[in-house]
Amino acid sequence: MGIIINLDVMMAKRKIGLTELSDKVGITLANLSILKNNRARAVRFSTLDAICRALDCQPGDILEYVPDKGTEIQD
């Protein structure tokens, strides 16, 4: 997939652990872990908003687009 979630990077920069972030954001440790380990298939805007508020960052600090090799968009 072309979208990479760099939540672990932002958490390290802000020196915040998974449990503390989970408490601030209001989502379970399991769901936050799925995001952190880049296994999520989707993320709600409300969740992204809460994470950005808790980490004092922008969505672009967490989400990154990396094109898949050999994948081209056809017109």
DATA-V60911 format. One record per residue. N is the residue number from 0. RES is the residue in one letter. SS is DSSP state (helix for helix, strand for strand, loop for the rest). OMEGA is omega as a letter, one per 20 degrees, with the letter a starting at -180 (* if undefined). BURIAL is # if it has 9 or more other ideal C-beta (glycine too) atoms within 8 Angstrom, else .. Layout:
N/RES/SS/OMEGA/BURIAL
N/RES/SS/OMEGA/BURIAL
//
This chain:
0/M/loop/a/.
1/G/loop/a/.
2/I/strand/r/.
3/I/strand/r/#
4/I/strand/a/#
5/N/loop/a/#
6/L/helix/a/#
7/D/helix/r/.
8/V/helix/a/.
9/M/helix/r/#
10/M/helix/r/#
11/A/helix/r/.
12/K/helix/a/.
13/R/helix/r/#
14/K/loop/r/.
15/I/loop/a/.
16/G/loop/a/.
17/L/helix/a/#
18/T/helix/r/.
19/E/helix/r/.
20/L/helix/r/#
21/S/helix/r/#
22/D/helix/a/.
23/K/helix/a/.
24/V/helix/r/#
25/G/loop/r/.
26/I/loop/a/.
27/T/loop/r/.
28/L/helix/a/.
29/A/helix/a/.
30/N/helix/r/.
31/L/helix/r/#
32/S/helix/r/#
33/I/helix/r/#
34/L/helix/a/#
35/K/helix/a/#
36/N/loop/r/.
37/N/loop/r/.
38/R/loop/a/.
39/A/loop/r/.
40/R/loop/r/.
41/A/loop/r/.
42/V/loop/r/.
43/R/loop/r/.
44/F/helix/r/.
45/S/helix/r/.
46/T/helix/r/#
47/L/helix/r/#
48/D/helix/a/.
49/A/helix/r/#
50/I/helix/r/#
51/C/helix/r/#
52/R/helix/a/.
53/A/helix/a/#
54/L/helix/a/#
55/D/loop/a/.
56/C/loop/r/#
57/Q/loop/r/.
58/P/helix/r/.
59/G/helix/r/.
60/D/helix/a/#
61/I/helix/a/#
62/L/strand/r/#
63/E/strand/r/.
64/Y/strand/r/.
65/V/loop/a/.
66/P/loop/r/.
67/D/loop/r/.
68/K/loop/r/.
69/G/loop/r/.
70/T/loop/r/.
71/E/loop/r/.
72/I/loop/a/.
73/Q/loop/r/.
74/D/loop/*/.
//
